[in-house]
Amino acid sequence: MRLFLEMMKVKAVQASAKQDLDWNNLGFEYTKTDFRFSAIYENDAWSEGELITSEIIQIHEGAPALHYAQQCFEGLKAQTAKDGRILLFRPKLNAQRMAITAERLSMPIVPDELFLKGVMEAVRANQSWIPPYGSGASLYIRPLLIGVGENMGLKPAKSYEFRVMVSPVGPYYKSGGLALISLAVSDFDRAAPHGTGDVKAGANYPVGLYATKKAKELGANEALYLDSAEHRYLEEAGSANIIIAQADNKLITPKSDAILPSITRRSIMAIAEQDLGMKIEERAIDLRAEVDSFVEVAACGTAAVLSPVGKIWFDEGWHNFYENGEQVGPVMQELYDLLCQLQCGEREDHLDWTQEVKL
Ligand SMILES: *Cc1c(COP(=O)(O)O)cnc(C)c1O
């Protein structure tokens, strides 16, 4: 305890100073930071939670998280605003989404207050790791909920750990800035109708690794999934939703119960409607029948932010959205600018979407 307090003191002194990192050239990689938040669920109740220093989790070999993927996660970012404040973007929606996911996986819900406390404390304790304003980097926050403890048969765990780890990250797609990415329609499915595609369950992601590998072999950045019943309607990319600009100031996005409801996408659709007066629509989108009406396409999510898509591979060929295959379209550029300005406090936040982490 004494040692811990001493360490806390040293950390507090260091806190005002930033780590010696090459902020402008960070990748989307794990960097070990000083603290993580951990709370334990046992005997039907959550502990208060605390900051700990070890990045290692020791769990029982029978833990349901290991055998039956009773596990889920969230992802959000803290950014340094122009005026130096540290801002989260709509963190309550992440708390709510994790609650929905937990319920679907028969896990105890992490109450909103505990979720937000964990996020806030993890960010605050690691303030020297928060990338400075203007670096293009941010502090990625990864809340994790896992079923732990002794178990053999297929049943829910009796104990759980809720952990929040953070890591400074750069852009998800290496090109940096707003460069075009490419997607390849996958022969494989990500999620079934009425399955778990609409929740952030870890089990949804290893099945996509192979699809991503296949997409990369075609020269694409990521796999793009169609609905698993008919392989006809657009769903989403590996970890990002899809938005499409059409003529007449329209912005459309696929509707399906197998898509993860991206907070970034919901926010962009709202910005498009309210700030740009666009006509927004969430509906089934038949790729082959409608692709010629797509003026601009983008993938969006916390990690991807808004990544314009230059071309899509399907039916054995590339479909290009830009003549020269290179430049970013005006609609996606504007939506990207509006979103980023809002997230880093450069624009009036009239909807109260950002939440400050008081240091
Ligand atoms: C997390 C995730 C997204 C993006 O959601 P955000 O809330 O915007 O970060 C999109 N699709 C999938 C499959 C995801 O896991």
The ligand as an ORCA input file, in Angstrom:
! r2SCAN-3c Opt
* xyz 0 1
  C     -17.296     -1.244    -32.792
  C     -17.804     -1.572    -34.149
  C     -18.241     -0.578    -35.044
  C     -18.087      0.889    -34.756
  O     -18.890      1.337    -33.719
  P     -18.591      2.724    -33.017
  O     -19.584      2.802    -31.919
  O     -18.787      3.797    -34.017
  O     -17.183      2.665    -32.550
  C     -18.795     -0.983    -36.245
  N     -18.914     -2.283    -36.571
  C     -18.481     -3.261    -35.748
  C     -18.656     -4.673    -36.175
  C     -17.913     -2.939    -34.520
  O     -17.475     -3.893    -33.708
*
